[in-house]
């Protein structure tokens, strides 16, 4: 693990924004947009992002071109500029974790998928990189996490769109209201929905007002494979 110490004159939000720009640029070959930084750094608005970016620019850590949406560049000497301070070490900020991308899951009416969709791909692209500090519980053991690509729009009101990646924790149980990956073993189907045990049946609830819930009377056919802990948003085209 590579730990990065906090630079003099920077607080943890500055370092977090820098880490997001650096790791995103390394992974995709271009910097994130202001909105993408806002989402990943859990900042309240794009104005707050601009506030931190302005300060980082003033301190000489980045250069900005305000005429384009991705007009950010980390200065070449960035790594050297992050000199250690005496008391603060940001252990998780710069740690990229690899989480297995095990297949696709539909956020729509359940449809059949081959068995391989709950098994890791053999290709290199079967791993997704996530900064540890982006996880809801950064100190957790990630061995029980896996990722799936979403297909469909039944969970759009939960901010899960077609093409997004969901990070799930392996579990065979679910509480009412949790978003889970469900396997319907009678028809070999899979779906992503909110889970509700209504007593006499299981209700799989979409987060889309145009779609109806799925009611299942035979609860033995419902297998929970994981619950969603975070969503990696689909990248903007430009």
C-alpha positions in Angstrom: 0.0 0.0 0.0 1.3 3.5 -0.8 0.4 6.1 1.8 0.6 9.7 1.0 1.2 12.3 3.7 -0.7 15.6 3.7 1.1 18.5 2.0 1.9 21.6 4.0 -0.9 24.2 3.5 -3.5 21.6 2.4 -6.3 20.2 4.3 -7.8 16.7 3.7 -10.4 18.0 1.2 -7.6 19.5 -0.9 -5.7 16.2 -0.8 -8.8 14.3 -1.7 -9.6 16.5 -4.7 -6.0 16.2 -5.8 -6.2 12.4 -5.4 -9.4 12.2 -7.5 -7.9 14.3 -10.3 -4.7 12.2 -10.3 -6.3 8.7 -10.1 -9.1 9.6 -12.6 -6.6 11.1 -15.1 -4.3 8.0 -14.7 -7.1 5.6 -15.3 -9.0 7.3 -18.2 -6.3 9.5 -19.8 -8.2 12.7 -19.2 -9.2 14.7 -16.1 -12.6 14.6 -14.4 -15.3 17.2 -14.8 -16.2 19.5 -12.0 -19.4 17.5 -11.4 -17.5 14.2 -11.3 -15.1 15.7 -8.7 -18.1 16.9 -6.7 -19.6 13.4 -6.6 -16.4 11.5 -5.8 -15.3 14.0 -3.1 -18.8 14.2 -1.7 -18.9 18.0 -1.9 -22.1 19.9 -1.7 -21.9 21.8 -5.0 -19.8 22.6 -8.0 -19.1 26.0 -6.4 -17.4 24.3 -3.5 -15.3 22.2 -6.0 -14.3 25.4 -7.7 -13.3 26.9 -4.4 -10.8 24.1 -3.7 -9.6 24.1 -7.3 -8.9 27.8 -7.1 -6.9 27.3 -3.9 -5.0 24.4 -5.4 -4.2 26.5 -8.5 -3.0 29.4 -6.3 -0.7 27.0 -4.3 0.8 25.7 -7.6 -0.6 22.1 -7.5 -2.7 22.3 -10.7 -3.2 24.4 -13.8 -6.7 25.2 -15.1 -8.2 26.1 -18.4 -11.7 27.4 -17.6 -12.6 27.4 -21.3 -13.1 23.6 -21.4 -15.1 21.2 -19.2 -12.1 19.1 -18.3 -9.5 21.8 -18.2 -7.4 20.5 -15.3 -3.8 19.5 -15.3 -1.7 18.3 -12.4 1.7 20.0 -12.5 4.6 17.7 -13.2 6.2 18.2 -9.9 3.0 17.3 -8.0 4.4 14.2 -6.3 7.4 16.1 -5.1 5.3 19.0 -3.9 3.3 16.7 -1.5 6.0 16.8 1.2 5.3 15.0 4.5 4.0 17.0 7.5 4.7 15.9 11.0 1.3 14.7 12.3 -1.1 13.8 9.5 -0.9 10.7 7.3 -3.7 10.0 4.8 -3.5 6.2 4.6 -6.4 5.5 2.3 -6.4 8.6 0.1 -4.1 7.3 -2.7 -4.9 3.6 -2.4 -6.5 2.2 -5.5 -8.4 -1.1 -4.8 -9.2 -3.7 -7.4 -12.7 -5.1 -7.1 -13.8 -7.9 -9.4 -16.3 -7.1 -12.1 -18.3 -10.3 -12.2 -20.8 -9.6 -14.9 -24.0 -7.6 -15.7 -27.3 -7.3 -13.9 -30.5 -6.0 -15.3 -32.4 -3.1 -13.6 -35.6 -3.9 -15.5 -37.9 -6.9 -15.8 -35.8 -10.0 -14.8 -34.4 -11.7 -17.8 -32.3 -14.9 -18.2 -28.5 -14.7 -18.0 -25.9 -17.4 -18.6 -24.3 -18.8 -15.5 -21.0 -17.0 -16.3 -22.6 -13.7 -15.3 -22.0 -14.5 -11.7 -18.4 -15.6 -12.3 -15.4 -13.4 -12.9 -14.3 -12.7 -16.4 -10.9 -14.0 -17.5 -10.0 -10.7 -19.2 -8.0 -8.0 -17.6 -11.1 -5.7 -17.8 -12.8 -7.9 -15.1 -11.3 -5.7 -12.4 -12.5 -2.2 -11.6 -10.2 0.3 -9.7 -11.8 2.2 -6.8 -10.1 4.6 -4.4 -10.5 3.3 -0.9 -11.6 6.6 0.4 -14.6 6.5 -2.0 -16.1 3.5 -0.1 -18.7 4.2 2.5 -16.5 2.4 5.0 -12.9 3.0 3.9 -11.4 0.8 6.6 -13.3 -2.3 5.6 -12.0 -5.6 4.2 -12.8 -5.6 0.5 -12.6 -9.3 0.0 -16.4 -9.5 0.2 -17.0 -6.8 -2.4 -17.8 -7.3 -6.1 -19.0 -5.1 -9.0 -21.7 -5.5 -11.6 -22.6 -3.4 -14.7 -26.2 -2.3 -14.7 -28.4 -2.7 -17.7 -31.8 -1.0 -17.7 -33.5 2.0 -16.0 -35.8 0.6 -13.3 -33.6 2.1 -10.6 -33.2 5.6 -12.1 -34.8 7.4 -9.1 -32.2 5.7 -6.9 -29.5 7.4 -9.1 -28.6 4.1 -10.8 -28.6 4.5 -14.5 -28.0 2.2 -17.5 -24.3 1.6 -17.8 -23.4 2.4 -14.2 -21.3 0.1 -12.1 -22.7 -1.0 -8.7 -20.4 -2.2 -6.0 -22.0 -4.9 -3.8 -21.2 -6.6 -0.6 -21.7 -10.4 -0.7 -24.6 -11.4 1.4 -27.5 -13.9 1.3 -29.8 -11.8 3.5 -31.4 -8.5 3.0 -33.3 -6.0 5.1 -36.4 -4.2 3.8 -35.5 -1.3 1.7 -32.0 -2.4 0.7 -31.0 -2.5 -2.9 -29.9 -6.0 -3.8 -28.8 -8.3 -6.6 -31.5 -11.0 -6.8 -31.2 -14.4 -8.4 -34.6 -16.0 -9.3 -33.5 -19.6 -9.3 -36.7 -21.0 -10.8 -36.2 -19.2 -14.1 -32.4 -18.6 -13.9 -33.1 -14.8 -13.9 -31.3 -11.9 -12.2 -32.4 -8.4 -11.4 -31.4 -5.3 -9.3 -34.2 -4.0 -7.1 -35.2 -2.8 -3.6 -36.0 -5.8 -1.4 -39.2 -6.0 0.8 -40.5 -9.0 2.7 -44.2 -8.3 3.0 -44.9 -11.4 5.0 -46.9 -13.5 2.5 -44.7 -12.6 -0.4 -41.4 -11.0 -1.5 -41.7 -7.6 -3.2 -39.0 -6.5 -5.6 -39.5 -2.7 -5.9 -38.2 -0.7 -8.8 -37.2 3.0 -8.4 -39.0 4.1 -11.5 -42.6 5.3 -11.3 -43.4 3.9 -14.7 -42.6 0.3 -13.6 -44.6 -2.1 -11.4 -43.2 -4.1 -8.4 -42.5 -7.8 -8.8 -44.3 -10.0 -6.3 -43.0 -13.5 -5.6 -45.1 -15.9 -3.5 -42.5 -18.7 -3.4 -39.7 -17.1 -1.4 -37.5 -20.2 -1.9 -37.0 -19.1 -5.5 -35.5 -15.8 -4.3 -31.7 -15.7 -3.7 -30.0 -12.6 -2.5 -26.4 -12.4 -3.9 -25.4 -9.0 -2.6 -26.4 -5.6 -1.5 -25.4 -2.3 -3.1 -22.9 -0.2 -1.1 -22.0 2.3 -3.8 -22.6 3.3 -7.4 -19.9 4.3 -9.9 -21.6 6.7 -12.2 -21.5 6.4 -16.0 -18.9 8.7 -17.4 -19.9 11.7 -19.4 -19.2 11.5 -23.1 -17.5 14.9 -23.1 
